[in-house]
């Protein structure tokens, strides 16, 4: 069919407009939002260069701190679990406390609850957060060399954790907090000049956001608190790595208080894991592996635990609700841990490479045939969450294939 030239042109233009409208709508839905939050002195802005993959963000604002924040935010709104990774390429020194980093925030209000992995030009890195709307903030300090540096924030349920890395591969947890999130949250890049009359410029690249994820441990793992804990913990399970978050008083004396990721075991068995790193909420925070008869705080158990600054322990409680026995020795993370159960005999071994094992202790503890086995963390803190990163987790019945301790 031949069309009149004008009519044909109109059809083509209409089709083109429809295509552009649909394309623009799709891009808009997928785009980062950019705006000032709080009372800023000078309006901020941002732009993205798709040839270099660099986001340039300029923000003023007095601070991200105390009861009200003021900064420029480039963000998306997400549901469920999420993870944001970015390389902070540069940061302008408008103030020693200029704050540049990755943030997860409930809403746009200046006193919103949030958590942020941030860098300050002359003050280093911080994991900071506000747990109650319109209230003050808290932070943990980090020793690093500043930008350029890789940053990462993770939302797992209502727990947010912050990390940094020199290479984007090897991450160190700098803090974790449980926030009273409700529904969707905002996640993105924040820039605050820490002055009222100037803008700070920062650049980010390799920005990678994953949302709608699930970091729950797979079956048959069970995630739970043992004993009274001030802040409920949780588990972040991703590929070969397992992160536990916990408060807890201790695993010691007559009653324990910790977070436990476990599964049932009948008869002989073993558990092996590498403790990659432990957040130093306390030099004697305890992270490691355990055989446990039940979930009562005073249950019989056998544990092999590593601390950030006080070595390792082979712990046994042979009688319910009594003090246990401890064999301590020098050790640092990363460290491989292994516990083996043969009847009522338990042996504990450590390794620096997962191949060459050193037997650290053996003891007899009478337990039921059906018990639990798993990973543990007690932060030795009642007001903040600790974190431990495990990998190479392996649990089995019978004896390990290598048959060594």
Secondary structure, DSSP 4 states (H G I P E B T S, - for coil): -PPPHHHHHHHHHHHHHHHHHHHHHHHHHHSPEEEEES--SS--EEEEETTTTEEEEEEEES-EETTEE-EEEEEEEE-SEEEEEEEEEEE--SSTT-EEEEEEES-SSTT--EEEEEEETTTEEEEEEESSTTS--EEEEE----SSEEEEEEEETTEEEEEEESSSSS-EEEEEEE----S-EEEEEEEE-SEEEEEEEEEEEEEEEEEEE--PPPTT-EEEEES--SS--EEEEETTEEEEEE--S-S-TT---EEEEEEEEESSEEEEEEEEEE--SSTT-EEEEEEES-SSTT--EEEEEE-SSS-EEEEEE-STTS--EEEEE---SSEEEEEEEETTEEEEEEESSSSS-EEEEEEE----SEEEEEEEEE-S-SSS-EEEEEEEEEEEES--TT---
